Amino acid sequence: MRMEQKVRDYFELKQQQKEIEQRLSVLRDDILGYCAEQGVYETELGGYVVKTVLQQRKEYDDQKLYAILPDPEIWRLLSKVDNNKLKSLLKLNVLSEEQISSAVTVRPITLLQVDKL
């Protein structure tokens, strides 16, 4: 396959991916809306099992976190808030949950899982 064809295929597939992601987003919202209306977290529909899982995702405010950190060298380690790096610093007890609590926003998210019966 020539490189021009690969570039063309890549472009077309990326376009399809965007369209698919948009359609999935609309369908996901519709399914989550249906489950919320019915008051269910798990249901069977047309040979499929639909499950919703509520989770909470933490988001950190860079400015507030920088102001809280006890040592500017810790900020250098983070350089920009990276959830995995921050979790590591918490796990290593370099920082505590209490220290960073004012820089954290907990945002609920709903995961959707659809399996065939």
DAPE-V251474 format. One record per residue. N is the residue number from 1. RES is the residue in three letters. OMEGA is omega as a letter, one per 20 degrees, with the letter a starting at -180 (none if undefined). NEAR is the number of other ideal C-beta (glycine too) atoms within 10 Angstrom. Layout:
n=N res=RES omega=OMEGA near=NEAR
n=N res=RES omega=OMEGA near=NEAR
//
This chain:
n=1 res=MET omega=r near=6
n=2 res=ARG omega=a near=7
n=3 res=MET omega=r near=7
n=4 res=GLU omega=r near=8
n=5 res=GLN omega=r near=9
n=6 res=LYS omega=r near=10
n=7 res=VAL omega=r near=10
n=8 res=ARG omega=r near=11
n=9 res=ASP omega=r near=11
n=10 res=TYR omega=r near=10
n=11 res=PHE omega=a near=10
n=12 res=GLU omega=r near=10
n=13 res=LEU omega=r near=10
n=14 res=LYS omega=r near=10
n=15 res=GLN omega=r near=10
n=16 res=GLN omega=r near=10
n=17 res=GLN omega=r near=10
n=18 res=LYS omega=r near=10
n=19 res=GLU omega=r near=10
n=20 res=ILE omega=r near=10
n=21 res=GLU omega=r near=10
n=22 res=GLN omega=r near=10
n=23 res=ARG omega=r near=10
n=24 res=LEU omega=r near=11
n=25 res=SER omega=r near=10
n=26 res=VAL omega=r near=10
n=27 res=LEU omega=r near=12
n=28 res=ARG omega=r near=14
n=29 res=ASP omega=r near=11
n=30 res=ASP omega=a near=10
n=31 res=ILE omega=r near=17
n=32 res=LEU omega=r near=15
n=33 res=GLY omega=r near=10
n=34 res=TYR omega=a near=13
n=35 res=CYS omega=r near=19
n=36 res=ALA omega=r near=12
n=37 res=GLU omega=a near=8
n=38 res=GLN omega=a near=9
n=39 res=GLY omega=a near=6
n=40 res=VAL omega=r near=12
n=41 res=TYR omega=r near=13
n=42 res=GLU omega=a near=11
n=43 res=THR omega=r near=14
n=44 res=GLU omega=r near=9
n=45 res=LEU omega=r near=12
n=46 res=GLY omega=r near=7
n=47 res=GLY omega=r near=7
n=48 res=TYR omega=r near=12
n=49 res=VAL omega=r near=13
n=50 res=VAL omega=r near=19
n=51 res=LYS omega=r near=14
n=52 res=THR omega=a near=16
n=53 res=VAL omega=r near=11
n=54 res=LEU omega=r near=9
n=55 res=GLN omega=r near=9
n=56 res=GLN omega=a near=8
n=57 res=ARG omega=r near=10
n=58 res=LYS omega=r near=14
n=59 res=GLU omega=a near=11
n=60 res=TYR omega=r near=16
n=61 res=ASP omega=a near=15
n=62 res=ASP omega=a near=12
n=63 res=GLN omega=r near=8
n=64 res=LYS omega=a near=14
n=65 res=LEU omega=r near=20
n=66 res=TYR omega=a near=14
n=67 res=ALA omega=a near=11
n=68 res=ILE omega=a near=16
n=69 res=LEU omega=a near=19
n=70 res=PRO omega=a near=9
n=71 res=ASP omega=r near=10
n=72 res=PRO omega=r near=8
n=73 res=GLU omega=r near=8
n=74 res=ILE omega=r near=16
n=75 res=TRP omega=r near=16
n=76 res=ARG omega=r near=9
n=77 res=LEU omega=r near=14
n=78 res=LEU omega=a near=18
n=79 res=SER omega=r near=8
n=80 res=LYS omega=a near=8
n=81 res=VAL omega=r near=16
n=82 res=ASP omega=a near=13
n=83 res=ASN omega=a near=11
n=84 res=ASN omega=r near=7
n=85 res=LYS omega=a near=13
n=86 res=LEU omega=r near=21
n=87 res=LYS omega=r near=12
n=88 res=SER omega=r near=14
n=89 res=LEU omega=r near=18
n=90 res=LEU omega=a near=14
n=91 res=LYS omega=r near=9
n=92 res=LEU omega=a near=8
n=93 res=ASN omega=r near=7
n=94 res=VAL omega=r near=15
n=95 res=LEU omega=r near=21
n=96 res=SER omega=r near=10
n=97 res=GLU omega=a near=9
n=98 res=GLU omega=a near=7
n=99 res=GLN omega=a near=14
n=100 res=ILE omega=a near=20
n=101 res=SER omega=a near=10
n=102 res=SER omega=r near=11
n=103 res=ALA omega=a near=20
n=104 res=VAL omega=r near=14
n=105 res=THR omega=r near=10
n=106 res=VAL omega=a near=8
n=107 res=ARG omega=r near=9
n=108 res=PRO omega=r near=8
n=109 res=ILE omega=r near=9
n=110 res=THR omega=r near=13
n=111 res=LEU omega=r near=11
n=112 res=LEU omega=r near=15
n=113 res=GLN omega=r near=10
n=114 res=VAL omega=r near=12
n=115 res=ASP omega=r near=8
n=116 res=LYS omega=r near=7
n=117 res=LEU omega=none near=8
//
